[in-house]
Amino acid sequence: MEDENQRQLHPTKSIRCIVKLGGSAITFKNEFETINKEKLETVSQQLRQAMMVSTNSCGKVLGMDWSNRPGVVGTSCVVDDFFYLPALDFTHFIVVHGGGSFAHFQASKSGVHKGGLNQPLVKAGFVATRISVMSLNQDIVRSLAREGVPSVGMAPFACGWVTCEKNIASANVSMVAKAIDSGFVPVLHGDAVLDAAQDCTVLSGDVVIRHLAEHLKPEFVVFLVSIMFFQSCFFTSRALRSITWRYVSGVFDRPPTEPNAVLLREIEVHEDGSWSVLKPKLENLQVEMTVAAHDTTGGMETKISEAAMIAKLGIDVYIVEAATSHSLRALSGELKDNIPEDWLGTVIRFQR
């Protein structure tokens, strides 16, 4: 029985890639619950291209969103076409998305991340946070489905993920494994979850992706990001400087708006968790992140630290701007053996 339980925790099919779809990449962060439809559509198209091994004989994408949508008459495809469609051949992906302009407001205003479900405001905020993030999840699943990607939303709360003092205490991935073996693309997200120590908290999508990577061992992980601003600081050989960091196509040694800003193309993670920059060669550089006050899940600090922990598993992590030619190359696995000079992004790898 124990062997059977262990088998169910792991898919029989290998995982090609786990994608972290940053909330800021597909929503307008400063516009309450507003999706960047153009970006989301492009990301969905790129994911289909990256997953598809062979094309179907009808030469067109057959959408899987057959529900009624505002401004759309009927379904997005002729259902009968599926009777003549050969079995689609996809490589196996998992998508995990952030909240962006969804859920963060509800969580921060109610203090869900601090716990205390006995307080009416926290309990209401827990419900409101989950409604908001699940609304975004549905829109992402529908966007992928319209591209013919057999995506299914999977909420950590509903799958029984539980934390203790904000650290994952129980997170059975068997349902994710079963979904993959059944030919689906699981779409998970950060979520409001129960916490054994403080009743509840907010589980970051970056923590979700690290846990999945640890147990399911994908070939590589891609963080799709967009332009965002956050407070940071960095050490140089001269002094410690406080800055406002603009995150664009990767990690830079200084704000990319400054003259001579350098894209850190390859970062090596050491056993003790420290970093060193392999490409380009820079002396005495160490990046330290701080967290924006409104972010309930740890912000960029969590994102980078979780990426480093994934890299320590021997899994390459690519950080790249979403909906660009560079993101498509990362998703397609083109960077696995060699990083082309014309690719813009940051690779985080474990020390070789």
C-alpha angles and dihedrals in degrees: 000000000000091000090050092051091050091049091053091055091064128055117237088223119073119247114238099190144350111213123205105204105199115226091227090055094064104024135054098250095205096045113077112248094341121147122212093229095187093053093045091050092050092047090050091050091050092049090052091050092048094048099043116098096175134011124238120252096244090069095225138088113259109208123222098203103098097161126112113270129186111265094012122104114212125337126327093248144018104269092210090065089074091066089067097039116112118226110285118235113217131170109232120265136169121205124206118182136194128227103249108173089352126085099355093089093050093046097047096044093051098037094234091153090060094054131222109136090182087075112086093220093053093047091049090046091051090056093043092048092052093046090053099046093043089052089056090045091055092051091051092047090049092049091053091044091054086058091054094257110141094227127169127190115235118185116204091220092054091045091057100255109164132181135204116208087349093302120113109265100168127011115155109197095189093107090052090050092049091049090053093048088051091056100257131131107230114219111199131173146186109285147182105257140174117268123204093215104039104018096247145005142167115271111210120230087229090061090047092054093048091051091049092048091051094053103031100037103213120198090245143345127229124201109202108201140168138204110306137158128222140155116263143150136210140196121235128177087266110042150331110269129193112218145165105247121214111203111205124144098350141322117323132196090233138358105310089226089068121089115266094013109170126217110226099226100182129021123188120211117209129211092260091053096255121132137224128187113237099177121065103016110242126170126234097350123155124165122211123185132210127196128248111242095237096052112097097187103056100269120218092344090064092042095055096040092050090047089053091050090051090050090053087062088064093257117130116232122206120198111197141152112269124244095021134114087254092058091050090053091051093048092048092058094245092135098054097102103018137017109223116226091235094055115105115210143072127273119205114197138170117252110278 
